[in-house]
Amino acid sequence: MDHKDSQVADLEGLVARLGTVSFFKNMPVSALKDIVYAGQVRYYPVGSTIFREGEDAAGMHVLVRGQVHLSRVGVQGIEYIVHIIRPVIMFNEITVIDNQPNPVTAIANEASTTWHVSPESYQNLMNRYPVVGIGLLKILAERNRMLLARYEDIMSRPVLARTAKLLYTLSKGGQHPINRHDHPNQRIAAIAGTVPEAISRALKILKENGVIECTRYQIKIISMKALTNYAQVEPTILEYKHAT
C-alpha cells in the first residue's frame, strides 16, 4: 500500500470513529466524510516538532496514535509542559476559531499520527455543519475549567504538594511505578510548573518520610495516605479514574 492509499484508508477509518462520538452520532455518513476529508492524516516520528508556539495558526490536530507534549516557554525562559495528549484528543483547536498564532509548542513524544484541519477548512465546516462548532465550544469550555484548576494548583499549592499530587496521577493512583526514563526531574518539573531543583528537593522529602521509594529507574508509592496528606487534598478528590 503506497502513501496515498494509506491516507485514504486512515481517513475511512476516521469516518467510522467519528460516527461513534456523541455529537456526531446522528449525522449521515456523507456529512462525516465531508468533515474528515476536509483535513488530512499526518505522521510524526518521535521527537519531531508538530508546530511551535508563536508561529502562524497551525490549525487543529486530533491525535489518533502516539503521544504529544504541549509546552510553553515562561518569562524566565523555562519550558513548561502544559498538557500531555494521548489518543483520541484534539489539540490546538483554539486556532481554528481565532486564526491567531499557536499558543503552545507540540512535540511528538512517541511516533504519532494526527488528523489535521486548517482554520479555513474548519470554519467552512462550521458554516455547513453547525454541530462541529457546537461540539468544539463544549470542548473549549471543558479545557477552560481544566486550565483554571491547574492555575489554582500553581497559585495555592507549594511545590511539595504539587509534586505529591502529580506522582499520584503519574502512578495511576499508586497502581504502577513511575518510569524515571519517561519522567526525569526535568519533565516532572515542566508539568508541575517549577524547576528541576525544586522537584529534587520535594522527592527527597517524600523519600525520607517513607512516602515513596525513589531510584534512578523508578518511583514507587509506598504510603498512599501520606501522599494525599502531602498533596493537601482529600483522598476522594485524588481518587484515580482510568482515562476513557
C-alpha positions in Angstrom: 0.0 0.0 0.0 1.5 3.3 -1.0 1.3 6.6 1.0 -1.8 7.8 -0.9 -3.6 4.6 -0.3 -2.6 4.6 3.3 -4.0 8.1 3.7 -7.4 7.1 2.2 -7.5 4.0 4.4 -6.8 6.1 7.5 -9.4 8.7 6.6 -12.0 6.0 6.0 -11.2 4.6 9.5 -11.6 8.1 11.0 -15.1 8.4 9.4 -16.1 5.3 11.3 -14.6 6.5 14.6 -16.1 10.0 14.3 -19.6 8.4 13.9 -19.2 7.0 17.5 -18.7 10.4 19.0 -21.9 11.7 20.8 -22.5 14.9 18.9 -21.8 13.3 15.5 -23.9 10.1 16.0 -27.0 11.3 14.2 -25.1 12.7 11.2 -25.3 10.9 7.9 -22.1 9.1 6.6 -21.9 11.6 3.7 -21.6 14.5 6.2 -19.0 12.6 8.3 -16.9 12.1 5.1 -17.1 15.8 4.3 -15.8 16.6 7.8 -12.9 14.0 7.8 -11.9 14.6 4.2 -11.6 18.4 4.9 -8.4 17.5 6.7 -5.6 15.1 6.2 -3.7 12.4 8.1 -0.2 13.3 9.2 2.6 11.2 10.6 5.4 12.4 13.0 8.4 10.4 14.2 9.4 10.5 17.8 10.9 13.8 18.9 9.6 15.8 15.9 8.0 19.2 16.2 4.4 19.4 15.0 4.2 23.1 15.4 5.8 25.9 17.6 4.4 28.4 20.0 4.0 31.9 18.4 4.1 30.6 14.8 1.1 31.2 12.4 -2.0 29.2 13.3 -1.3 25.6 12.6 -4.9 24.5 12.8 -6.5 21.7 14.8 -5.0 18.3 15.3 -6.7 15.2 16.6 -4.2 12.6 18.0 -5.0 9.2 16.6 -1.9 7.3 17.6 1.1 8.1 19.9 1.7 10.8 22.5 2.2 14.5 22.2 3.6 17.0 24.7 2.2 20.6 24.6 4.6 23.2 26.2 5.0 26.9 26.7 8.1 29.0 27.5 7.7 31.1 30.6 9.0 34.6 31.3 12.3 33.3 32.6 12.9 31.1 29.5 11.8 27.9 31.4 9.8 25.5 29.3 6.6 24.1 31.0 4.6 21.1 29.8 1.0 22.3 30.0 -0.6 19.1 28.8 0.3 15.6 27.7 -2.0 14.4 24.9 -3.0 10.8 24.3 -5.4 9.4 21.8 -8.1 10.3 20.9 -7.9 14.0 21.8 -7.9 17.2 19.8 -5.3 20.0 20.4 -4.5 23.5 19.2 -8.3 23.8 18.5 -8.4 27.4 19.5 -6.5 28.4 16.3 -9.4 27.2 14.1 -11.6 29.7 16.0 -9.4 32.8 16.1 -6.8 32.1 13.4 -4.2 33.5 15.8 -0.6 32.2 16.4 -0.2 28.8 18.1 -0.5 29.2 21.9 1.8 26.2 22.6 4.6 24.1 21.1 3.7 20.5 20.2 6.3 17.7 20.2 5.7 14.1 19.3 6.9 12.2 22.4 6.2 9.0 20.6 5.8 8.2 16.9 2.4 9.8 16.3 -0.4 10.1 13.8 -2.8 13.0 13.7 -5.8 14.2 11.7 -5.2 17.8 10.8 -7.5 20.5 9.6 -6.7 24.1 8.8 -8.5 27.1 10.2 -10.0 28.0 6.9 -11.3 24.4 6.3 -12.8 24.1 9.8 -14.6 27.4 9.5 -16.1 26.3 6.3 -17.2 23.1 8.0 -18.8 25.1 10.8 -20.8 27.0 8.3 -22.1 23.8 6.6 -22.5 21.7 9.8 -23.1 23.8 12.9 -22.8 20.7 15.1 -19.0 20.8 14.6 -18.9 24.3 16.1 -21.2 23.4 19.0 -19.1 20.3 19.8 -16.0 22.4 19.7 -17.4 25.0 22.1 -18.2 22.3 24.6 -14.6 21.0 24.5 -13.2 24.6 24.8 -15.4 25.1 27.9 -14.1 21.9 29.5 -10.5 22.9 28.7 -11.0 26.3 30.3 -12.2 24.7 33.5 -9.1 22.4 33.5 -6.8 25.4 33.0 -8.4 27.2 35.9 -8.0 24.2 38.1 -4.3 24.0 37.2 -3.9 27.7 37.8 -5.4 27.3 41.2 -2.9 24.4 41.9 0.1 26.5 41.0 -1.1 29.6 42.9 -2.3 27.9 46.1 -0.2 24.7 46.5 3.5 24.7 47.2 5.9 22.6 45.1 5.9 19.7 47.5 2.1 19.5 47.4 2.0 19.8 43.6 4.7 17.1 43.3 2.8 14.7 45.5 -0.4 15.2 43.6 1.4 14.7 40.3 3.1 11.5 41.5 -0.4 10.2 42.3 -1.6 10.8 38.8 1.6 9.5 37.1 1.5 6.3 39.1 -2.2 5.8 38.2 -3.3 6.0 41.8 -0.3 4.1 43.1 -1.0 1.2 40.9 2.2 1.4 38.8 5.7 2.5 39.4 6.7 5.7 37.6 9.4 5.1 35.0 12.3 7.6 35.5 13.4 7.3 31.9 10.0 8.7 30.8 9.7 11.1 33.7 13.0 12.6 34.8 13.1 15.5 37.1 13.1 18.0 34.2 9.9 16.6 32.8 8.2 16.4 36.2 9.2 20.0 36.8 7.8 21.1 33.5 4.4 19.5 34.2 4.4 20.8 37.8 5.3 24.4 36.8 8.6 24.6 38.6 12.3 23.9 38.2 14.1 20.5 38.4 16.0 21.6 41.6 12.7 22.1 43.4 11.4 18.7 42.3 14.7 17.1 43.6 14.1 18.6 47.0 10.4 17.5 47.0 11.3 13.9 46.1 14.0 13.8 48.8 11.5 14.9 51.4 8.9 12.3 50.3 11.6 9.6 50.2 13.0 10.5 53.7 9.5 10.4 55.1 8.7 6.9 53.7 6.1 8.1 51.2 7.9 6.9 48.1 10.8 4.7 47.0 12.9 6.6 44.5 15.8 5.2 42.5 17.4 6.1 39.2 15.0 3.8 37.4 11.6 4.3 39.1 9.4 6.0 41.7 7.1 3.7 43.7 4.4 4.9 46.0 4.7 3.4 49.5 2.1 5.2 51.6 -1.0 6.4 49.8 -2.3 8.1 53.0 0.9 10.1 53.5 0.9 11.0 49.8 -2.6 12.5 49.9 -1.6 14.4 53.1 1.3 15.9 51.3 -0.8 16.7 48.3 -3.1 18.7 50.6 -6.3 17.3 49.2 -8.9 14.8 50.4 -8.3 11.2 49.2 -11.7 11.2 47.5 -10.6 14.1 45.3 -7.4 12.2 44.3 -9.3 9.0 43.5 -7.8 7.8 40.3 -10.1 7.3 37.3 -8.9 5.5 34.2 -8.9 7.6 31.1 -11.6 6.7 28.6 
